[in-house]
Amino acid sequence: VHCHTADQYTLKTELYEMCWNLRDGLRDCLVAAAPYGGPIALLREPHRRSPSSRPQLEIYSASGNSLASFPWKSGPVVQLGWTVNDELLCIQEDGTVLIYDLFGSFKRHFSMGQEVVQSQVLEAKVFHSPYGTGVAIVTGSSRFTLATNIDDLKLRRLPEVPGLQGAPSCWAVLTQDRQTKVLLANGADLFILDNTSCTAVSPPGLSPQVSSIVHMSVSFSYKYLALFTDTGHLWTGSAHLQDKLSEVDTKIRNPPKQMVWCRRPKSQQPSVVLMWDRLLLVAGVCNDIIQFPVEEQCVCVGELDGVRVVSSSRQELLQEVPLVCQEIFKIASMAPGALLLEAHREYEKCSQKADEYLREIKEQSMLGEAVRQCVEAAGHEYDIQTQKTLLRAASFGKCFLTDFSPDSFVATCRELRVLNAVREAGVGLPLTHSQFKQMTVQVLIDRLVYRQFYPLAIEICRYLKTPDYQGVSRVLKHWASCKVQQKDLSDEAIARAVCLKVGDSAGVSYSHIAAKAYECGRTELAIKLLDYEARSGEQVPLLLKMKRSQLALSKAVESGDTDLVYTVVTYLKNEMNRGDFFMTLRNQPVALSLYRQFCKLQEQDTLKDLYNQDDDHQELANYYVTASYREKRLESRLSVLQSAVDEYNKAKNEFAAKATEDEMRLLRFQRKLDDEKGAGLLGLSLQATMEALLALGLHKQAEQLYRDFRVPDKRYWWLKLKSLAEKEEWEELEKFSKSKKSPIGYLPFVEVCMKRHNKHEAKKYVSKVPPEQKVKAHLAVGDLEGAADAAIERRSEAEMGRCLLVAPPPTGC
């Protein structure tokens, strides 16, 4: 800090006149305010134990609008704190931490360990780190327990501190090198506790007259540390305790009630705010001190770029004045931004001095820098009129620039319009521009949605042109989830309102809204909402969860998605008894058909029960026939086939019943021959059996099958013809051809003989071939002359042509 008066660098801005009406102010209250313009929680008279008069827990917005109020019925509270998601933590003496939402609804609880129940919590702190929101406690046994992230609870009990009795004189939580540690003071001694060790440390340059460190504070970014001693000195330095920034004598020996860092990001001029009953003191690193008298009890809330000071009547923001604002607004400033602001003021007065100022800026080639300064300064200003003045000056300046990009100007205008909207007392989010940039638009939208400012959130999304899936759709989804919890409206009215508002907005799932309705016990509303869900894959799982299996099955069938149908059917099978399950499927033919297909591949026994349930004798008989092939023993196979015959008869399918009986006769015949001849026929088809018998020379048995099973003459003659030819039993073949008139003719005899390269035998049958096949028979045995005579005899030009094609050319051609 330069050694000018500290007032030049400290700005105190009134944010709100508080809307609340606190009868006794902030006296006898536990107070916790969330950073980033977050809510404020008050617990009045937290140590009151009377059942007839309990402490009152009250939750307000930053502007003092009441959000919730209810009597505290649990145990004594040691500390209140807020999570990064604006959830209230209430830490009790027994180590139990109760979590409430912004509107006072209980969410969950956890414990800081069993040993804490006995030793009790003496002090507790809620802190924020890169890992989330954490809780640290010190117990009556002088032991520290730490939870770095309450959403992924892992308790760490830190090592003992030598010589410590009871609570330390002061302590703080540090986050360094991706580790969370505790820094504590026991008298004049400082110790750092980590997971495994307790290390004594010494701040560089701390006055040797100090006998006790009575208060300490860590900056918002955990980069700086402030220590207040019993001698009234304030030591400031790095949190690593390697560098000293300053040591200021405050002239006040009483320990301050609060001590909070006031520092803007990237600033090299940090200061510390100290609060006593009637005094607020700001001490900077240049040893300058500013004092503000305090008329009523206040609470200081550390922020990213300043300190909020909350009292029962008003709320103020204390912050270091940004450098760009100093340059523009300090007296007799010649900074480009200051000159441009003055030029615009003169321009509005229609004064020629405007041109003089502009010429002065242009001569320095600093007009672009002047515009940039005015835009940047406007972002830091809280007063709307000052914002407008600076932005008009910037707009005036950029008219004289040819290559100035308007992006930063437009972005700042948009962001300030959003910030001014959320700063309104009715909303109560007093964000600075730096906090807004750190928080991001997405988090701001989430906070507005969490507070149920849905119209404002939607307007901001549209104004900033946020993609629907990140903006409007997310807001509508949250709105609908809250809408279904309204108990004063009928299911029909809520479903209609949700459909009207949400419509077919991209990114909004009706199944998600329906799930919320179901969680609230409104099953019928959930079903109505699911009717608007276009994706069956989202409808069906929730319907199953709601035990509406019939409806789920109908939706799955309507979707045409077989996988979805199988999912529902599998669920029904596991949830219902078999009879009810089959009856349900009977009402859904598509599902039943798919389930049968599944059973054919996976569960054959279930298929049988399914056919029995439906009295489907035809399919049951088919099942028995298929099942018979899985039987190894003949007796079992015949028994199953007999069951098939009985079912075919019940189905009045005489053909199938007769065919099955024939199969049984064939099996018995095969077993008999296997036993007598060792032929290995069991399981073969009728034709294969006959082929095997003929191949084995068992002609009598083959003829028996031919007669018993009424095998067509043509098939039998073909089988025997091929069998005799393959075995080259030509005499038997000739006898067979003369046994009776061949039903297949005699050309096949010629062809099979030629196939075995026996022209001599083939010629025996040529004469028996009918006239229409004579040419083909003669050609088969290579008798061209005979073929030609036969063709001439039949007067067939086509057959004559065939003879000419296969005839060799004349000699000498």
C-alpha atoms as one frame of an Amber mdcrd trajectory, in Angstrom:
protein
   0.000   0.000   0.000   1.291   3.458  -0.842   1.527   5.699   2.171  -1.413
   7.866   1.239  -4.397   7.990   3.563  -6.077   4.627   3.734  -9.486   6.190
   2.944  -8.332   6.509  -0.627  -8.203   2.739  -0.889 -11.228   1.688   1.130
 -14.803   1.895  -0.095 -17.845   1.357   2.105 -20.989   0.772   0.046 -24.464
   0.351   1.490 -26.060  -2.739   0.016 -29.432  -2.885   1.749 -31.563  -1.482
   4.478 -32.445  -4.828   5.995 -36.022  -6.016   5.479 -36.097  -8.031   8.682
 -37.430  -6.720  11.972 -35.151  -8.058  14.696 -36.489  -6.997  18.069 -33.240
  -7.581  19.967 -30.865  -7.061  17.059 -28.084  -9.620  16.720 -27.453  -9.965
  20.467 -27.429 -13.485  21.927 -27.461 -15.009  18.450 -25.403 -17.511  16.578
 -25.093 -15.943  13.136 -23.832 -17.509   9.902 -23.880 -15.795   6.513 -22.916
 -17.553   3.288 -20.377 -15.940   0.947 -21.219 -14.733  -2.562 -24.201 -12.753
  -1.280 -25.642 -15.859   0.317 -28.366 -16.311   2.970 -28.107 -15.504   6.663
 -29.026 -17.904   9.476 -29.766 -16.804  13.067 -30.207 -19.048  16.080 -31.510
 -16.977  18.974 -30.287 -17.864  22.462 -28.676 -21.136  21.322 -27.915 -22.246
  24.915 -31.512 -22.056  26.094 -32.516 -25.536  27.339 -36.102 -25.001  28.515
 -38.587 -27.305  26.698 -41.300 -24.653  27.012 -39.178 -21.973  25.344 -36.907
 -23.300  22.647 -34.351 -21.368  20.568 -35.676 -20.092  17.247 -33.782 -20.834
  14.040 -34.405 -18.192  11.374 -33.169 -18.091   7.773 -33.128 -14.873   5.740
 -31.969 -13.760   2.329 -29.011 -11.366   2.248 -31.475  -8.466   2.115 -33.337
  -9.696   5.205 -36.368 -11.339   3.579 -37.559 -14.251   5.692 -37.118 -17.665
   4.078 -37.791 -19.959   7.057 -38.307 -19.899  10.815 -38.870 -22.778  13.211
 -38.175 -23.710  16.859 -34.971 -25.681  17.417 -35.945 -29.014  18.975 -32.625
 -30.834  18.716 -29.526 -30.604  20.937 -27.421 -27.558  21.865 -25.762 -25.937
  18.816 -22.115 -24.910  18.891 -21.765 -23.453  15.383 -23.760 -22.645  12.239
 -22.316 -22.598   8.728 -23.249 -22.745   5.059 -22.108 -25.148   2.365 -21.088
 -24.089  -1.141 -24.594 -25.176  -2.218 -26.344 -22.895   0.305 -27.262 -25.676
   2.699 -27.232 -24.860   6.412 -25.023 -26.900   8.744 -25.931 -26.979  12.447
 -23.120 -28.491  14.529 -24.251 -29.776  17.939 -22.314 -30.382  21.134 -22.536
 -34.158  20.686 -20.823 -33.968  17.268 -23.989 -34.447  15.225 -24.211 -32.192
  12.151 -27.740 -31.517  10.893 -28.217 -30.239   7.337 -31.164 -28.070   6.248
 -31.988 -26.521   2.910 -32.519 -22.824   2.266 -36.185 -23.061   3.293 -35.600
 -24.929   6.544 -36.424 -28.440   5.333 -34.321 -31.127   6.996 -32.188 -33.048
   4.499 -29.854 -35.370   6.417 -27.352 -35.610   9.246 -23.983 -37.156  10.038
 -21.744 -37.549  13.063 -18.198 -36.344  13.645 -17.380 -39.601  15.451 -18.495
 -41.668  18.451 -15.741 -40.411  20.756 -17.123 -36.859  20.369 -20.376 -37.881
  22.089 -18.497 -38.311  25.386 -15.979 -35.465  25.169 -18.387 -32.921  23.571
 -17.558 -30.299  20.958 -16.002 -27.145  22.378 -15.599 -25.206  19.134 -16.327
 -25.870  15.468 -15.642 -24.237  12.136 -17.181 -24.670   8.687 -14.726 -24.075
   5.842 -14.635 -24.250   2.067 -11.836 -25.852   0.078 -11.285 -27.134  -3.466
 -12.742 -30.448  -2.269 -16.056 -28.922  -1.122 -17.446 -27.884   2.260 -15.653
 -29.171   5.343 -16.173 -29.223   9.118 -13.485 -29.065  11.796 -14.086 -29.465
  15.539 -12.064 -29.430  18.742 -13.396 -31.571  21.608 -13.210 -31.398  25.386
 -10.282 -33.825  25.238  -8.342 -31.218  23.186  -8.420 -33.354  20.037  -9.201
 -32.081  16.544 -11.372 -33.980  14.058 -11.640 -32.947  10.429 -14.035 -33.730
   7.559 -12.693 -32.188   4.348 -15.827 -32.869   2.274 -19.176 -33.538   3.935
 -20.575 -35.012   0.702 -17.897 -37.705   0.765 -17.480 -38.073   4.504 -14.083
 -39.263   5.674 -13.268 -38.287   9.254  -9.657 -37.617  10.211  -8.600 -37.423
  13.836  -5.533 -35.216  14.030  -2.561 -35.850  16.362  -2.479 -34.536  19.929
  -1.012 -31.112  20.691   1.609 -31.193  23.469   0.621 -29.179  26.523  -2.851
 -28.262  25.242  -5.602 -28.310  27.886  -9.135 -27.636  26.655  -9.640 -25.460
  23.610  -6.690 -23.508  22.128  -6.634 -19.730  22.495  -7.467 -19.519  18.765
  -7.276 -21.725  15.682  -8.028 -21.767  11.959  -8.222 -24.224   9.065  -5.674
 -23.927   6.236  -5.714 -25.484   2.778  -2.162 -25.762   1.490  -0.501 -27.956
  -1.114  -3.744 -29.907  -1.652  -3.834 -30.711   2.071  -6.152 -29.456   4.788
  -4.405 -28.563   8.033  -5.203 -26.890  11.351  -3.173 -23.949  12.644  -3.633
 -23.343  16.379  -2.201 -21.146  19.107  -1.570 -22.297  22.648  -0.424 -19.159
  24.372   2.411 -17.742  22.279   3.160 -21.102  20.647   1.865 -21.918  17.167
   1.377 -25.456  15.885   0.351 -26.909  12.538  -1.575 -30.189  12.624  -1.690
 -32.400   9.560  -2.686 -36.042   9.110   0.342 -37.489  10.856   2.188 -34.842
  12.836   2.030 -31.781  15.069   4.709 -29.238  14.079   5.678 -26.127  16.057
   6.033 -23.039  13.844   7.070 -19.446  14.379   5.791 -16.428  12.428   8.726
 -14.416  11.052   9.169 -11.040  12.736   6.548 -11.533  15.456   7.242  -9.254
  18.432   9.049 -11.126  21.265   6.898  -9.351  23.891   3.894 -11.459  22.822
   2.738 -13.840  25.529  -0.385 -15.077  23.774  -1.920 -15.107  20.293  -5.609
 -14.482  20.940  -7.153 -14.367  17.443  -6.254 -15.496  13.933  -7.809 -15.271
  10.495  -7.046 -16.806   7.104  -7.825 -14.949   3.872 -10.601 -16.072   1.508
  -8.030 -17.682  -0.795  -6.015 -19.230   2.115  -3.016 -17.222   0.901  -2.620
 -14.832   3.836  -2.728 -15.153   7.633  -3.444 -12.527  10.319  -2.573 -12.972
  14.025  -3.793 -10.696  16.842  -1.738 -10.766  20.038  -2.457  -9.899  23.647
  -0.289  -6.788  23.222  -2.728  -5.366  20.664  -0.449  -5.986  17.688  -1.782
  -7.315  14.377   0.743  -9.447  12.482   0.035 -10.227   8.818   1.951 -12.475
   6.498   1.749 -15.462   4.178  -0.223 -18.493   5.343   2.926 -20.596   4.837
   4.479 -18.486   7.651   7.512 -17.719   5.501   6.927 -14.026   4.770   5.816
 -11.095   6.888   3.693  -8.323   5.381   3.318  -5.981   8.335   2.828  -5.634
  12.063   0.389  -2.929  13.193  -0.150  -1.691  16.748  -3.922  -1.230  17.082
  -3.595   0.225  20.601  -6.408  -2.113  21.650  -5.541  -5.087  23.847  -8.989
  -6.676  24.008  -9.328  -9.510  21.506 -11.603  -8.545  18.590 -14.888 -10.410
  18.277 -14.227 -10.952  14.580 -11.247 -10.620  12.291 -11.703 -10.948   8.519
  -9.431 -10.333   5.534 -10.465  -7.668   3.026  -8.638  -8.227  -0.241  -9.403
  -7.998  -3.921  -8.092 -10.858  -6.143  -4.574 -10.218  -7.518  -4.251  -7.193
  -5.254  -0.943  -6.551  -3.519  -2.631  -4.325  -0.901  -4.513  -6.668   1.444
  -6.025  -5.366   4.663  -7.711  -6.876   7.703 -11.048  -5.855   9.208 -11.334
  -6.181  13.003 -14.639  -5.886  14.835 -15.249  -4.951  18.455 -18.529  -4.075
  20.142 -18.490  -0.411  19.151 -15.648  -0.239  16.646 -14.753  -1.523  13.210
 -11.087  -1.131  12.349  -9.361  -1.627   8.979  -5.592  -2.183   9.108  -3.504
  -2.257   5.934   0.021  -3.478   5.271   1.314   0.118   5.198   0.495   0.379
   8.940  -2.369   2.775   8.217  -5.562   2.280  10.217  -9.116   3.380   9.454
 -11.712   3.351  12.219 -15.461   3.220  11.736 -17.709   3.706  14.765 -20.321
   0.971  15.123 -23.691   1.819  16.657 -25.092  -1.706  16.862 -23.821  -5.250
  16.945 -22.538  -6.400  13.557 -21.338  -9.545  11.840 -18.528  -9.542   9.272
 -18.777 -11.914   6.302 -15.599 -12.571   4.324 -16.025 -12.386   0.570 -13.821
 -12.973  -2.457 -13.175  -9.243  -2.882 -14.249  -7.578   0.359 -16.209  -7.889
   3.588 -19.962  -7.671   4.086 -20.889  -5.985   7.360 -24.346  -7.045   8.515
 -26.226  -5.314  11.325 -29.837  -5.406  12.419 -30.672  -2.305  10.341 -28.408
  -2.347   7.283 -25.833  -4.250   5.289 -22.697  -2.685   3.857 -19.834  -3.819
   1.654 -16.341  -2.863   2.693 -13.770  -3.365  -0.033 -10.513  -2.132  -1.455
 -11.184   0.372  -4.209 -10.188  -1.180  -7.561  -7.118   0.434  -9.089  -8.996
   1.442 -12.231 -11.636   3.244 -10.123  -8.898   5.019  -8.169  -7.326   6.250
 -11.392 -10.612   7.557 -12.772 -12.130   9.129  -9.679  -9.203  10.465  -7.664
  -8.893  14.230  -7.550  -7.043  15.833 -10.483  -6.477  12.473 -12.138  -4.966
  12.613 -15.605  -5.620   8.941 -16.373  -7.121   8.286 -19.831 -10.373   7.021
 -18.314 -10.701  10.135 -16.140 -10.143  12.407 -19.135 -12.691  10.485 -21.234
 -15.265  10.696 -18.426 -14.682  14.451 -18.196 -14.878  14.774 -22.010 -18.285
  13.092 -22.013 -19.558  15.348 -19.223 -18.526  18.393 -21.227 -20.095  16.914
 -24.362 -23.423  16.570 -22.546 -23.117  20.264 -21.633 -22.457  21.012 -25.320
 -19.098  22.435 -24.319 -16.088  22.669 -26.643 -13.924  21.426 -23.786 -15.055
  17.912 -24.768 -13.002  18.243 -27.944  -9.992  19.472 -25.970 -10.091  16.492
 -23.638 -10.482  14.070 -26.565  -7.554  15.682 -28.396  -5.415  15.314 -25.273
  -6.255  11.586 -25.045  -5.684  11.051 -28.778  -2.339  12.808 -28.668  -1.224
  10.219 -26.118  -2.756   7.408 -28.319  -4.661   6.296 -25.219  -8.282   6.488
 -26.388  -8.623   2.693 -26.531  -7.170   2.441 -23.025  -9.573   5.151 -21.831
 -12.576   3.214 -23.144 -11.272   0.022 -21.551 -10.839   1.756 -18.183 -14.365
   3.159 -18.212 -15.856  -0.236 -19.111 -13.845  -2.004 -16.433 -14.685   0.617
 -13.793 -18.399   0.357 -14.634 -18.242  -3.354 -13.859 -16.884  -2.660 -10.364
 -19.421   0.027  -9.498 -22.478  -0.838  -7.415 -24.410   2.389  -8.028 -26.518
   2.148 -11.191 -26.180   5.831 -12.079 -22.389   5.630 -11.859 -22.464   2.526
 -14.060 -24.497   4.379 -16.683 -22.213   7.411 -16.564 -19.092   5.304 -17.131
 -20.677   3.210 -19.884 -21.944   6.313 -21.704 -18.447   7.752 -21.533 -17.051
   4.489 -22.945 -19.675   4.487 -25.709 -18.804   8.104 -26.501 -15.096   7.272
 -26.678 -15.406   4.235 -28.919 -17.225   6.312 -31.546 -13.831   7.860 -32.349
 -12.104   4.475 -32.710 -12.075   2.511 -35.944 -10.623  -0.801 -34.751 -12.120
  -1.119 -31.274 -13.798  -4.477 -30.553 -17.158  -3.900 -28.833 -17.227  -7.385
 -27.252 -16.047  -6.342 -23.770 -18.410  -3.344 -23.769 -21.431  -5.455 -24.758
 -20.517  -8.227 -22.292 -20.157  -5.762 -19.413 -23.514  -4.123 -20.239 -25.205
  -7.512 -20.236 -23.535  -8.644 -17.032 -24.372  -5.411 -15.187 -28.006  -5.669
 -16.212 -28.107  -9.172 -14.762 -26.266  -8.108 -11.594 -28.591  -5.149 -11.027
 -31.580  -7.474 -11.341 -30.326  -9.978  -8.765 -29.134  -7.236  -6.384 -32.717
  -6.011  -5.931 -33.885  -6.429  -2.326 -36.680  -8.748  -3.442 -34.081 -11.188
  -4.789 -31.298 -10.449  -2.321 -28.087 -11.541  -4.070 -25.633  -8.640  -3.594
 -22.974  -9.958  -5.940 -20.029  -7.889  -7.100 -18.769  -8.191 -10.657 -15.704
 -10.128  -9.486 -17.883 -12.583  -7.568 -20.158 -13.000 -10.579 -17.224 -13.819
 -12.868 -15.862 -16.294 -10.331 -19.260 -17.856  -9.727 -20.194 -18.155 -13.458
 -23.636 -17.708 -14.999 -24.502 -21.378 -14.507 -24.086 -21.189 -10.737 -26.054
 -17.930 -10.580 -28.922 -19.563 -12.474 -28.757 -22.517 -10.085 -28.981 -20.190
  -7.088 -31.959 -18.337  -8.523 -33.665 -21.635  -9.259 -32.866 -22.907  -5.752
 -34.544 -19.766  -4.366 -37.503 -20.366  -6.735 -37.027 -17.170  -8.771 -37.997
 -19.050 -11.918 -39.229 -16.166 -14.127 -36.087 -14.143 -13.416 -33.863 -17.148
 -14.079 -35.592 -17.791 -17.427 -35.320 -14.128 -18.421 -31.606 -14.097 -17.605
 -31.050 -17.292 -19.623 -32.814 -15.809 -22.616 -31.118 -12.432 -22.234 -27.655
 -13.991 -22.075 -28.615 -16.443 -24.869 -27.659 -19.432 -22.775 -28.195 -22.744
 -24.645 -31.536 -24.278 -23.671 -30.084 -27.437 -22.159 -27.958 -25.289 -19.831
 -30.500 -22.548 -19.272 -34.263 -22.466 -19.797 -34.674 -26.245 -19.866 -32.825
 -26.660 -16.572 -34.973 -23.953 -14.968 -38.196 -25.502 -16.247 -37.137 -28.926
 -15.008 -36.544 -27.585 -11.500 -39.779 -25.573 -11.608 -41.790 -28.635 -12.596
 -40.120 -30.707  -9.858 -41.273 -28.129  -7.297 -44.698 -27.759  -8.906 -45.557
 -31.419  -8.364 -45.002 -30.938  -4.628 -47.821 -28.394  -4.297 -50.457 -30.105
  -2.206 -53.209 -27.525  -2.770 -53.601 -28.400  -6.485 -55.202 -31.459  -8.044
 -53.211 -33.958 -10.078 -55.037 -32.932 -13.233 -54.339 -29.226 -12.690 -50.632
 -29.784 -12.027 -50.196 -32.107 -15.012 -51.927 -29.584 -17.276 -49.830 -26.689
 -15.931 -46.586 -28.608 -16.364 -47.469 -29.642 -19.910 -48.483 -26.097 -20.808
 -45.284 -24.556 -19.440 -42.766 -27.234 -20.396 -44.244 -28.335 -23.718 -41.602
 -30.074 -25.800 -38.655 -28.083 -24.434 -35.369 -29.724 -25.288 -33.604 -31.283
 -22.353 -36.668 -31.564 -20.088 -37.592 -35.134 -19.232 -41.169 -35.745 -18.147
 -40.017 -38.998 -16.593 -37.697 -37.023 -14.280 -40.630 -34.808 -13.240 -42.845
 -37.869 -12.793 -40.177 -39.482 -10.606 -40.291 -36.415  -8.345 -44.071 -36.688
  -8.157 -43.783 -40.350  -7.211 -41.237 -39.532  -4.503 -43.805 -37.119  -3.064
 -46.387 -39.915  -2.935 -48.426 -38.686  -5.932 -48.493 -41.821  -8.045 -51.506
 -40.848 -10.171 -49.889 -37.510 -11.013 -46.709 -39.341 -11.999 -48.690 -41.566
 -14.383 -50.393 -38.537 -15.967 -47.017 -36.868 -16.480 -45.566 -40.007 -18.030
 -48.230 -39.817 -20.729 -46.382 -36.745 -22.036 -43.028 -38.555 -22.118 -42.168
 -39.359 -25.723 -39.456 -41.914 -24.934 -40.818 -45.274 -23.851 -37.422 -46.204
 -22.509 -37.902 -43.472 -19.893 -41.548 -44.306 -19.139 -41.275 -48.012 -18.523
 -38.617 -48.166 -15.732 -40.544 -45.632 -13.635 -43.854 -47.452 -14.166 -42.198
 -50.636 -12.951 -40.831 -48.790  -9.929 -44.370 -47.592  -9.205 -45.639 -51.212
  -9.419 -47.760 -50.377 -12.481 -46.547 -53.427 -14.340 -49.585 -53.849 -16.622
 -49.267 -50.286 -17.863 -45.503 -50.680 -18.224 -46.018 -53.761 -20.393 -48.536
 -51.936 -22.588 -46.147 -48.994 -23.056 -43.277 -51.346 -23.873 -45.363 -53.191
 -26.480 -46.533 -49.894 -28.020 -42.926 -48.739 -28.353 -42.034 -51.662 -30.617
 -38.757 -52.060 -28.713 -38.287 -55.794 -28.115 -35.508 -55.211 -25.600 -37.855
 -53.036 -23.557 -40.578 -55.708 -23.716 -38.096 -58.342 -22.541 -37.084 -56.034
 -19.662 -40.683 -55.724 -18.483 -41.404 -59.421 -18.938 -38.330 -60.366 -16.924
 -39.388 -57.951 -14.162 -42.927 -59.397 -14.118 -41.601 -62.930 -13.986 -39.526
 -62.134 -10.895 -42.291 -60.167  -9.162 -45.415 -62.281  -9.861 -46.392 -65.846
  -9.162 -46.370 -68.016 -12.254 -50.135 -68.164 -12.731 -50.629 -64.389 -12.602
 -47.598 -63.926 -14.809 -48.990 -66.164 -17.537 -52.434 -64.566 -17.294 -50.855
 -61.110 -17.721 -49.022 -62.238 -20.841 -52.194 -63.705 -22.342 -53.615 -60.172
 -22.508 -50.582 -59.003 -24.518 -50.120 -61.260 -27.578 -46.931 -59.500 -28.703
 -45.302 -59.910 -25.305 -46.470 -63.505 -25.119 -44.998 -64.272 -28.539 -41.656
 -62.704 -27.608 -41.592 -64.571 -24.325 -42.213 -67.839 -26.150 -39.294 -67.101
 -28.432 -37.149 -66.445 -25.395 -38.265 -69.684 -23.708 -37.517 -71.714 -26.826
 -33.914 -70.596 -26.556 -33.443 -70.332 -22.809 -36.194 -71.953 -20.730 -37.738
 -75.018 -22.346 -39.533 -76.135 -19.195 -41.234 -72.767 -18.834 -42.452 -73.107
 -22.409 -44.221 -76.341 -21.492 -45.960 -74.649 -18.536 -46.966 -71.771 -20.777
 -48.647 -74.100 -23.291 -50.354 -76.010 -20.486 -51.684 -72.754 -19.034 -53.136
 -71.814 -22.432 -54.417 -75.360 -23.245 -52.488 -75.043 -26.503 -52.382 -78.782
 -27.384 -50.852 -78.266 -30.824 -47.836 -76.269 -29.525 -47.516 -78.558 -26.522
 -47.331 -81.570 -28.834 -44.685 -79.777 -30.913 -42.789 -79.111 -27.688 -42.891
 -82.838 -26.796 -41.607 -83.787 -30.243 -38.691 -81.340 -29.899 -38.025 -82.476
 -26.332 -37.898 -86.140 -27.416 -34.665 -85.508 -29.338 -32.989 -84.386 -26.122
 -33.662 -87.745 -24.470 -30.766 -90.213 -24.514 -32.693 -93.385 -23.599 -35.106
 -94.888 -26.123 -37.786 -95.621 -23.521 -37.802 -91.983 -22.401 -37.966 -90.780
 -25.990 -40.866 -93.068 -26.801 -42.671 -91.920 -23.647 -42.312 -88.266 -24.632
 -43.431 -89.011 -28.204 -46.480 -90.786 -26.834 -47.325 -87.605 -24.919 -47.003
 -85.744 -28.225 -49.407 -88.202 -29.894 -51.931 -87.648 -27.098 -51.689 -83.856
 -27.489 -52.004 -84.045 -31.287 -55.141 -86.112 -30.841 -56.535 -83.501 -28.458
 -55.716 -80.856 -31.065 -57.460 -83.059 -33.691 -54.361 -83.090 -35.849 -54.607
 -86.630 -37.214 -51.785 -86.221 -39.680 -49.273 -85.133 -37.020 -50.458 -87.849
 -34.637 -50.017 -90.533 -37.345 -46.582 -89.162 -38.301 -45.488 -89.288 -34.648
 -46.743 -92.862 -34.276 -44.768 -93.785 -37.418 -41.693 -92.234 -35.843 -42.211
 -94.403 -32.766 -42.536 -97.544 -34.915 -39.372 -96.594 -36.797 -37.473 -96.130
 -33.542 -38.544 -99.572 -32.311 -37.588-101.138 -35.663 -34.177 -99.404 -35.519
 -33.542-100.613 -31.978 -34.453-104.180 -32.991 -32.019-104.142 -35.930 -29.339
-102.499 -33.794 -29.695-105.274 -31.289 -29.689-108.009 -33.975 -27.240-106.669
 -36.527 -25.386-103.836 -34.753 -26.365-101.564 -37.605 -26.293 -98.253 -35.636
 -29.555 -97.063 -37.101 -31.191 -95.470 -34.042 -32.186 -91.868 -34.623 -31.913
 -91.963 -38.448 -34.761 -90.814 -40.671 -36.784 -93.344 -42.666 -34.899 -92.634
 -45.901 -31.518 -92.690 -44.169 -32.463 -95.977 -42.501 -33.406 -97.544 -45.822
 -30.177 -96.294 -47.427 -28.173 -97.754 -44.559 -29.975-101.108 -44.824 -29.393
-101.312 -48.562 -25.751-100.364 -48.104 -25.417-103.169 -45.540 -27.103-105.607
 -47.959 -30.117-106.046 -45.712 -32.541-105.943 -48.626 -35.315-107.894 -46.906
 -35.376-105.477 -43.977 -35.336-102.534 -46.407 -38.294-104.017 -48.284 -40.085
-104.520 -44.974 -39.733-100.795 -44.221 -40.835-100.057 -47.778 -44.045-101.988
 -47.214 -44.696-101.086 -43.566 -44.266 -97.366 -44.024 -45.791 -97.260 -47.515
 -42.762 -95.639 -49.015 -43.577 -94.446 -52.569 -42.382 -96.857 -55.274 -40.347
 -94.231 -57.047 -38.388 -93.333 -53.884 -37.678 -96.964 -53.030 -36.539 -97.827
 -56.588 -34.225 -94.798 -56.657 -32.716 -95.750 -53.300 -32.137 -99.376 -54.313
 -30.855 -98.429 -57.767 -28.204 -96.077 -56.322 -27.251 -98.527 -53.598 -26.696
-101.484 -56.014 -24.802 -99.289 -58.492 -22.495 -97.943 -55.790 -21.735-101.489
 -54.668 -21.392-102.531 -58.367 -23.702-105.498 -57.860 -24.647-105.588 -61.526
 -26.359-108.973 -61.463 -28.579-107.908 -58.592 -29.287-104.706 -60.450 -30.367
-106.613 -63.532 -32.586-108.909 -61.453 -34.090-105.851 -59.729 -34.861-104.238
 -63.116 -36.720-107.362 -64.195 -38.619-107.826 -60.924 -41.427-105.668 -62.242
 -41.938-102.691 -64.471 -39.744 -99.850 -63.226 -41.807 -96.909 -61.827 -38.873
 -94.575 -62.568 -38.254 -95.846 -66.125 -34.954 -97.320 -67.399 -33.018 -94.232
 -68.333 -31.825 -93.902 -64.665 -30.390 -97.444 -64.973 -28.393 -96.325 -68.023
 -27.176 -93.178 -66.247 -26.070 -94.856 -62.976 -24.172 -97.517 -64.949 -22.376
 -94.871 -66.992 -21.655 -92.937 -63.816 -19.777 -96.033 -62.651 -18.086 -96.231
 -66.125 -19.785 -99.515 -67.043 -20.948 -99.084 -70.666 -21.539-102.781 -71.065
 -24.171-102.878 -68.334 -25.665 -99.591 -69.468 -26.353-100.926 -72.967 -28.533
-103.685 -71.460 -31.119-101.103 -70.477 -31.077 -98.890 -73.571 -33.571-101.075
 -75.359 -36.007-100.769 -72.440 -35.956 -96.993 -72.524 -39.202 -95.524 -73.956
 -38.964 -93.881 -77.408 -39.028 -90.302 -76.052 -35.861 -91.047 -74.043 -34.082
 -93.245 -76.658 -31.883 -90.449 -78.054 -30.712 -89.466 -74.553 -30.004 -93.122
 -73.665 -27.976 -93.750 -76.887 -26.019 -90.559 -76.327 -25.334 -91.539 -72.712
 -23.598 -94.770 -73.877 -21.882 -92.977 -76.802 -23.959 -94.662 -79.551 -24.283
 -91.759 -81.987 -25.600 -93.840 -84.800 -28.342 -95.313 -82.644 -29.162 -91.852
 -81.336 -29.447 -90.537 -84.907 -31.694 -93.407 -85.961 -33.911 -92.807 -82.917
 -34.116 -89.116 -83.712 -35.007 -89.823 -87.373 -37.582 -92.314 -86.251 -39.136
 -89.650 -83.993 -38.705 -87.013 -86.706 -37.371 -84.619 -84.082 -35.243 -81.793
 -85.459 -34.146 -80.757 -81.951 -32.815 -84.235 -81.179 -31.134 -84.384 -84.605
 -29.419 -81.117 -83.773 -28.208 -82.551 -80.464 -26.728 -85.553 -82.314 -24.899
 -83.267 -84.717 -23.451 -81.230 -81.831 -21.871 -84.245 -80.154 -20.818 -86.027
 -83.406 -17.100 -85.834 -84.374 -16.275 -83.901 -87.586 -15.998 -85.945 -90.865
 -12.537 -87.133 -91.878 -10.694 -84.647 -94.074 -12.883 -81.754 -93.089
